Amino acid sequence: MVNEKYMKRAITLAKNALGYTSPNPLVGAVIVKDNKIIGEGYHHKAGELHAERMALIDCKESPKGATIYVTLEPCCHQGRTPPCTDAIIEAGIQHVVIGSSDPNPMVMGNGIKTLGEHGITVTSHFLQKECDEINQVFFHYITTRMPYVALKYAMTADGKIATVTGASRWISNDVSRHHAHNLRHVYSSILVGIETVLQDDPFLNCRLEHAVQPIRIICDSHLRIPLDCQICITAKEYKTIIAYANDSFGNKEALEGMGLTLWQLPDENNQVSLTNLLKKLGENGIDSVLVEGGGSIHFSFLQSRLAQKLYIYFAPKIFGGKDAKSPVAGKGIPQPEDAFELKLLDSQILDGDILLEYEIESNPGDKKNL
């Protein structure tokens, strides 16, 4: 008989490592014997022991004959750490309860098969929905080899991200900004367009204590970035990539000398190819991107169908002004039926602000052509 409370405990443990395991998944494990937990653990960081081995090390008594609840199918291949299936078999575990199947081609059902071949009872897809939810980033990355992309912006109740003068600090409140910095910790990189750099001169770092700093990515088609901006000044402190199409301003050598990494990725319009940028990020082990503007960049990701999630912080304020900026710019869509559709995943109130979290879906026009 399997028990939900043990898998829920494994999920809670897995979430302790949010922001630290990239590009590995979040995994928690709980070992149960005689209706009590005798060991538990989670994967802390890429390159370190997996959850199953951490739980076995934590055991207060022999795990022989016990049941292990694990949020993701145990690995059966040699990576930076040995196969977890080996550890489970050697420990004499009798029953393995698995939440999510692992879509990694090196696992993909083989972990379950290996356990079964050694006489171990396997229960699969237990609380699968809850287990799947904690690894959306990993599942997307391992199956597409491209990063999971989330758009994020704060706006007023009338849909403005700045006043008519361009002033934008601060739209959201302190609680919302703290939440946004937690997103910077969770996502492995943060991306903005050059207009955001020119207007706001941001650091694009995470100000939370013990946070993992995101890799900073700037889309700057013609290398217009000022050498005295905060991004350039702090390039040796925070890893920074500039994606560009051409060096119109002759800054390439100076920027590289300041410690920035430059990738030339032009598209047919002499702009940065977002598709090729994401492919290269994936090749470099970057599994997720938080896009923080501006409006043109947001539209480009939506138009290219390259974004999976959207975070909107609504502030109880009104700016007005027909020329005040909105969070999504670009050329826009011609007809309402061409709209980018969203599915609400979560909502919460942050000291008066409202955070809405959406999944970005295909629009009806896409579906008609399938």
Secondary structure as UniProt FT lines:
FT   HELIX           4..15
FT   TURN            16..20
FT   TURN            22..23
FT   STRAND          28..33
FT   TURN            34..35
FT   STRAND          36..42
FT   TURN            46..47
FT   HELIX           51..57
FT   TURN            64..65
FT   STRAND          67..72
FT   HELIX           84..91
FT   STRAND          95..100
FT   TURN            105..109
FT   HELIX           110..117
FT   TURN            118..119
FT   STRAND          121..123
FT   TURN            126..127
FT   HELIX           128..133
FT   TURN            134..135
FT   HELIX           136..144
FT   STRAND          148..156
FT   TURN            157..158
FT   TURN            164..165
FT   TURN            169..170
FT   HELIX           174..186
FT   STRAND          189..193
FT   HELIX           194..200
FT   TURN            209..210
FT   STRAND          215..219
FT   TURN            221..222
FT   TURN            227..228
FT   HELIX           230..233
FT   TURN            234..237
FT   STRAND          240..244
FT   TURN            248..249
FT   HELIX           252..257
FT   TURN            258..259
FT   STRAND          261..264
FT   TURN            268..269
FT   HELIX           274..283
FT   TURN            284..285
FT   STRAND          288..291
FT   HELIX           295..303
FT   TURN            304..305
FT   STRAND          309..315
FT   TURN            322..323
FT   TURN            330..331
FT   HELIX           336..338
FT   STRAND          342..350
FT   TURN            351..352
FT   STRAND          353..360
FT   HELIX           364..368
//
